[in-house]
């Protein structure tokens, strides 16, 4: 589930606006609800998946995305997301 989330979270990087804003998207039948904000020079995405049952928080850094999904640590590189075609440019 976490690996699938990493791919879905990479898709968030494409659609996430820079200002605090609520948004939703679906990936492989799972709906993700989230907000984004800028904090300490990083983009922070907070939300839930699986009908609000699974929380997540991601911090987009220069080369990596780190955070938690279902209260477990996740980390993946922006380069990996680019290779998979999920994002077109790093922030």
Secondary structure, 3 states (H helix, E strand, C coil): CHHHHHHHHHHHHHHCCCCCEEEEEEECCEEEEEEEEEECCEEEEEEEECCCCEEEEEEECCCEEEEEECCEEEEEEHHHHHHCCCCCCCC
